[in-house]
Amino acid sequence: MKNLIGYTIQDLERIAVNYGESSFRGRQIHSFIYNSNFKLRKIDEIKVLPLDFRNKLNKDGFFIGDLTLQQRNVSNDGTLKLLLRTKDNHYIESVGIPSDKRLTVCVSSQVGCPMDCKFCATGKEGLRRSLNASEIINQVLLIQNEMNQKVTNIVFMGMGEPLLNIDQLLISIKSLNEDLKISQRKITVSTVGIPKKIKQLINYSFDRLGKCQYTLAISLHAPNQVIRELIIPSAKTYDIVEMVSDCKEFVNKTGRRVSFEYILLNGINDQISHADQLSKLLKGFQCHVNLIQYNQIKEMPFRKTSDRTISQFQQRLMHNGTNVSFRISRGSDQNAACGQLRQNAEKNNQF
């Protein structure tokens, strides 16, 4: 089977020519997939194509999109979360986060995740497989379709570890940039940190994309190695100081700042002393800290930090000269913590 999502416009032109059609028929297919009122449909519905051409494409196994919508949840703040089924009957999650002037899509890069971060619902299930680029792009198109609004921003912060799927990650970024016209500067790649992978990401990006202008976000969540290993077991293979050093290299080579995601966990990483350690760790290069309120999950031992403690932590970082903002969790009333919707559906035998 041949999923047309992810094919470049040049690929689609070649397909058309190979079937004896003019190359502009390939451009019509491209326009249908990416520009036709955000709707993702079937080859048969591309009425501008000759019927014979459509029949041949169908007969030869071409199709548009291989993800099936299983469940949709809309939170009080308008955040949309989709539970999607893959062709091989795995399940992933995607989230659409609307604001006044933009629509951000949080996409998954793997089915499950191998990193086993102790505060994350996705990590409890392990890794099933990595997603291909067409499945990643398909998530964006489905959110666009469901919300009837053009996507402006992409964050690879859903299920999975993007740097363990670098090849498909970069193919999807190229398509999002060239086909959906989403600037690299509006794309964020989030990683928990894998040894040697940040350097590989830099090199591959320049080689394959010609530039590296997206934002790198590190799921840090700790001010020192001891606490990080406590909540992120994989951190044992990647010292926090070495990881920050690799982030400095990213900034030096790309000119783009690095964001550090920091989920505040009550009594574990939210003390003033931790804020001081964090400021010292990140001192001296272009970076930003995103403080995040924890989406509490019943099965997890962690609890939310109080609003007062969050404020004190943020003020201390600002006092220390650390660039910081507080990101309010979206969609928490609809189980929007990563992996939570899928986990709840499994418990209720909805698949």
C-alpha positions as CSV (number, residue, x, y, z in Angstrom):
1,M,0.0,0.0,0.0
2,K,1.2,3.5,-0.9
3,N,0.3,6.4,1.4
4,L,0.4,9.6,-0.6
5,I,0.9,11.7,2.5
6,G,4.5,12.6,2.8
7,Y,5.2,12.4,-0.9
8,T,6.9,15.6,-2.2
9,I,5.2,17.6,-5.0
10,Q,8.0,16.4,-7.3
11,D,7.2,12.7,-6.3
12,L,3.5,13.3,-7.1
13,E,4.4,14.8,-10.4
14,R,6.5,11.8,-11.3
15,I,3.6,9.4,-10.3
16,A,1.3,11.3,-12.6
17,V,3.8,11.2,-15.5
18,N,4.4,7.5,-14.9
19,Y,0.6,6.9,-15.5
20,G,0.7,8.9,-18.7
21,E,-0.8,12.0,-17.2
22,S,0.6,15.6,-17.3
23,S,2.7,16.5,-14.3
24,F,0.2,19.1,-13.2
25,R,-2.1,16.2,-12.1
26,G,0.5,15.5,-9.4
27,R,0.2,19.1,-8.3
28,Q,-3.5,18.7,-8.1
29,I,-3.1,15.7,-5.8
30,H,-0.7,17.7,-3.7
31,S,-3.2,20.6,-3.5
32,F,-6.0,18.3,-2.5
33,I,-4.1,16.7,0.4
34,Y,-2.6,19.9,1.9
35,N,-4.8,22.9,0.7
36,S,-8.4,21.8,0.2
37,N,-10.1,23.4,3.1
38,F,-8.1,21.2,5.5
39,K,-10.2,18.1,4.6
40,L,-8.5,14.7,4.4
41,R,-10.6,12.5,2.1
42,K,-10.2,9.8,-0.5
43,I,-8.6,9.6,-4.0
44,D,-12.1,9.1,-5.5
45,E,-13.0,12.5,-4.2
46,I,-10.3,14.3,-6.2
47,K,-12.8,15.1,-8.9
48,V,-10.4,17.2,-10.9
49,L,-8.5,14.0,-11.8
50,P,-9.7,11.9,-14.7
51,L,-11.8,8.9,-13.5
52,D,-9.4,6.5,-15.2
53,F,-6.4,7.9,-13.4
54,R,-8.2,7.7,-10.0
55,N,-9.2,4.1,-10.7
56,K,-5.6,3.2,-11.6
57,L,-4.3,4.8,-8.4
58,N,-6.8,2.9,-6.3
59,K,-6.1,-0.3,-8.1
60,D,-2.4,0.0,-7.5
61,G,-2.8,0.5,-3.8
62,F,-2.4,4.3,-3.4
63,F,-4.4,5.9,-0.6
64,I,-4.5,9.1,1.5
65,G,-3.8,8.7,5.2
66,D,-3.7,5.5,7.2
67,L,-4.8,6.7,10.7
68,T,-8.3,6.2,11.8
69,L,-10.0,8.5,14.4
70,Q,-11.0,6.3,17.3
71,Q,-12.0,8.9,19.9
72,R,-12.1,12.7,20.3
73,N,-12.2,14.7,23.5
74,V,-12.6,18.4,23.8
75,S,-11.7,20.2,27.0
76,N,-13.3,23.3,28.5
77,D,-10.5,25.5,27.2
78,G,-11.0,24.2,23.6
79,T,-8.1,21.8,23.5
80,L,-8.9,18.8,21.3
81,K,-7.3,15.4,21.9
82,L,-7.6,12.6,19.4
83,L,-7.0,9.0,19.9
84,L,-5.9,7.5,16.6
85,R,-5.6,3.9,15.4
86,T,-2.8,2.9,13.0
87,K,-3.1,0.4,10.2
88,D,-1.5,-2.3,12.4
89,N,-4.0,-1.6,15.2
90,H,-1.8,0.4,17.5
91,Y,-3.0,3.6,19.2
92,I,-1.5,7.0,19.4
93,E,-2.6,10.5,20.7
94,S,-2.5,13.9,19.1
95,V,-3.5,17.2,20.6
96,G,-4.7,20.5,19.0
97,I,-4.2,23.5,21.2
98,P,-6.0,26.7,20.0
99,S,-5.2,30.3,21.0
100,D,-6.2,33.7,19.7
101,K,-4.0,33.7,16.6
102,R,-2.6,30.2,16.2
103,L,-3.3,26.4,16.4
104,T,-0.6,24.3,17.9
105,V,-0.5,20.5,17.3
106,C,1.3,18.2,19.7
107,V,2.3,15.1,17.7
108,S,3.5,11.7,18.6
109,S,6.6,10.2,17.1
110,Q,6.3,6.7,18.4
111,V,3.7,4.2,19.6
112,G,4.4,4.2,23.3
113,C,7.8,5.2,24.6
114,P,10.9,3.4,25.9
115,M,12.2,6.1,28.3
116,D,10.0,5.2,31.3
117,C,9.9,8.6,32.9
118,K,8.3,8.0,36.2
119,F,5.7,10.8,36.0
120,C,4.6,10.0,32.5
121,A,1.6,7.7,31.6
122,T,3.1,6.9,28.2
123,G,6.3,5.5,29.7
124,K,4.3,2.8,31.6
125,E,3.5,0.9,28.4
126,G,6.9,0.7,26.8
127,L,7.7,1.1,23.1
128,R,5.7,-0.7,20.4
129,R,7.3,0.9,17.4
130,S,8.3,4.1,15.8
131,L,6.0,6.1,13.5
132,N,6.8,6.8,9.9
133,A,6.7,10.3,8.5
134,S,3.4,9.9,6.8
135,E,1.8,8.9,10.2
136,I,3.3,12.0,11.8
137,I,2.1,14.3,9.1
138,N,-1.3,12.6,9.1
139,Q,-1.8,13.6,12.7
140,V,-1.4,17.3,11.8
141,L,-3.9,17.0,8.9
142,L,-6.5,15.3,11.1
143,I,-6.3,18.0,13.8
144,Q,-6.6,20.6,11.0
145,N,-9.6,18.7,9.6
146,E,-11.3,18.3,13.0
147,M,-10.8,21.9,14.1
148,N,-11.4,23.4,10.7
149,Q,-8.4,25.8,11.3
150,K,-5.0,26.0,9.7
151,V,-2.2,24.6,11.9
152,T,0.5,27.2,12.6
153,N,2.8,25.5,15.2
154,I,4.0,22.0,15.7
155,V,5.5,20.5,18.9
156,F,7.0,17.0,19.0
157,M,5.9,16.5,22.6
158,G,3.4,13.7,22.3
159,M,4.0,10.0,22.7
160,G,7.5,8.8,22.1
161,E,11.1,10.0,22.0
162,P,11.7,11.9,18.7
163,L,15.5,11.5,18.8
164,L,15.1,7.7,18.7
165,N,13.3,8.3,15.3
166,I,15.5,10.9,13.8
167,D,15.2,9.9,10.1
168,Q,11.4,10.0,10.1
169,L,11.4,13.1,12.3
170,L,13.4,15.1,9.8
171,I,11.4,13.8,6.8
172,S,8.2,15.0,8.6
173,I,9.8,18.4,9.4
174,K,10.7,18.8,5.8
175,S,7.2,18.1,4.7
176,L,5.6,20.3,7.3
177,N,7.8,23.1,6.2
178,E,7.5,22.7,2.4
179,D,4.0,21.2,2.0
180,L,2.1,22.7,4.9
181,K,4.1,25.9,4.8
182,I,4.9,25.8,8.5
183,S,8.1,27.7,9.3
184,Q,10.8,25.7,11.0
185,R,10.9,28.5,13.6
186,K,7.4,27.4,14.6
187,I,8.4,23.8,15.1
188,T,9.7,22.4,18.4
189,V,11.4,19.1,18.9
190,S,11.3,17.8,22.5
191,T,13.7,15.2,23.8
192,V,14.4,13.7,27.2
193,G,18.0,13.5,26.1
194,I,19.8,10.6,24.4
195,P,23.7,10.4,24.4
196,K,25.2,11.6,21.2
197,K,21.8,12.2,19.6
198,I,21.7,16.0,19.9
199,K,25.0,16.3,17.9
200,Q,23.6,13.8,15.4
201,L,20.4,15.9,15.1
202,I,22.4,19.0,14.4
203,N,24.5,17.3,11.6
204,Y,21.5,15.5,10.0
205,S,19.4,18.7,10.0
206,F,22.0,20.7,8.1
207,D,22.7,17.8,5.7
208,R,19.0,16.9,5.0
209,L,17.1,20.1,5.6
210,G,19.8,22.6,4.7
211,K,19.1,24.5,7.9
212,C,18.3,24.0,11.5
213,Q,15.9,26.7,12.7
214,Y,13.4,24.7,14.8
215,T,13.5,24.9,18.6
216,L,15.1,22.2,20.6
217,A,13.3,21.5,23.9
218,I,14.9,19.4,26.6
219,S,12.7,17.5,29.1
220,L,14.9,18.4,32.0
221,H,12.7,18.3,35.1
222,A,15.5,18.3,37.6
223,P,18.3,20.7,38.7
224,N,20.9,17.9,39.3
225,Q,21.9,14.4,38.3
226,V,20.6,12.7,41.4
227,I,17.0,14.0,41.2
228,R,17.0,13.5,37.4
229,E,17.9,9.8,37.7
230,L,15.2,9.4,40.3
231,I,12.4,10.5,38.0
232,I,14.0,9.7,34.6
233,P,15.9,6.3,34.8
234,S,17.4,6.8,31.3
235,A,19.3,9.8,32.7
236,K,21.8,7.3,34.2
237,T,23.4,7.0,30.7
238,Y,23.6,10.8,30.1
239,D,25.1,13.1,32.7
240,I,23.1,16.3,33.1
241,V,26.3,18.5,32.7
242,E,27.3,16.7,29.5
243,M,23.7,17.1,28.2
244,V,23.8,20.8,28.9
245,S,27.1,21.0,27.1
246,D,25.6,19.4,24.0
247,C,22.8,22.0,24.2
248,K,25.4,24.8,24.2
249,E,26.8,23.3,21.1
250,F,23.4,23.3,19.5
251,V,23.0,27.0,20.3
252,N,26.5,27.8,18.9
253,K,26.0,25.9,15.7
254,T,22.4,26.9,14.9
255,G,21.9,30.3,16.6
256,R,18.7,29.0,18.1
257,R,18.1,29.0,21.8
258,V,17.3,25.8,23.7
259,S,14.2,25.5,25.9
260,F,14.2,23.4,29.1
261,E,10.9,21.9,30.1
262,Y,10.6,21.6,33.9
263,I,7.6,19.8,35.4
264,L,7.2,20.9,39.0
265,L,6.7,17.9,41.4
266,N,5.7,18.6,44.9
267,G,8.5,18.1,47.4
268,I,10.9,16.6,44.8
269,N,12.2,19.3,42.5
270,D,10.3,22.5,43.5
271,Q,12.4,24.0,46.4
272,I,14.2,27.3,46.3
273,S,17.5,25.4,46.5
274,H,16.5,23.6,43.4
275,A,15.9,26.9,41.6
276,D,19.4,28.1,42.5
277,Q,20.9,24.8,41.3
278,L,19.0,25.1,38.0
279,S,20.1,28.7,37.4
280,K,23.7,27.7,38.0
281,L,23.4,24.7,35.7
282,L,22.0,26.8,32.8
283,K,24.1,29.9,33.3
284,G,26.0,31.4,30.4
285,F,24.2,30.5,27.2
286,Q,21.0,31.3,25.3
287,C,18.2,29.2,26.8
288,H,14.8,29.5,28.4
289,V,13.0,27.5,31.2
290,N,9.4,26.5,30.8
291,L,7.9,25.7,34.2
292,I,5.0,23.3,33.8
293,Q,2.3,22.3,36.3
294,Y,2.0,18.6,36.7
295,N,-1.1,16.9,35.2
296,Q,-1.8,14.6,38.1
297,I,-2.4,10.9,37.4
298,K,-4.0,8.6,40.0
299,E,-1.6,5.7,39.4
300,M,1.5,7.9,39.8
301,P,3.0,8.8,43.2
302,F,3.7,12.5,42.2
303,R,1.6,15.5,43.2
304,K,1.1,19.0,41.9
305,T,3.2,21.8,43.3
306,S,1.1,24.5,44.9
307,D,0.5,27.8,43.1
308,R,2.4,29.6,45.8
309,T,5.5,27.4,45.5
310,I,5.4,27.7,41.7
311,S,5.4,31.5,42.0
312,Q,8.3,31.5,44.5
313,F,10.3,29.1,42.2
314,Q,9.7,31.3,39.2
315,Q,10.6,34.5,41.1
316,R,13.8,32.9,42.3
317,L,14.8,32.0,38.8
318,M,14.1,35.5,37.6
319,H,16.1,36.9,40.4
320,N,19.0,34.7,39.4
321,G,18.8,36.0,35.8
322,T,17.3,32.9,34.3
323,N,14.8,33.4,31.5
324,V,11.7,31.6,32.6
325,S,7.9,31.4,31.9
326,F,5.1,29.3,33.4
327,R,3.1,27.2,31.0
328,I,-0.4,26.5,32.1
329,S,-1.4,22.9,31.3
330,R,-4.1,22.7,28.7
331,G,-6.9,20.1,28.5
332,S,-6.4,18.6,31.9
333,D,-10.1,18.1,32.4
334,Q,-10.1,15.7,29.5
335,N,-7.1,13.5,30.5
336,A,-4.7,15.5,28.3
337,A,-1.5,14.3,30.1
338,C,0.5,12.4,27.5
339,G,-0.7,8.8,27.2
340,Q,-3.6,9.3,29.7
341,L,-6.4,9.1,27.1
342,R,-5.0,5.9,25.6
343,Q,-4.4,4.4,29.0
344,N,-8.0,5.2,30.2
345,A,-9.4,3.8,27.0
346,E,-7.5,0.5,27.4
347,K,-8.7,0.2,31.0
348,N,-12.3,0.7,29.8
349,N,-11.8,-1.9,27.0
350,Q,-12.7,0.7,24.4
351,F,-10.4,-0.9,21.8
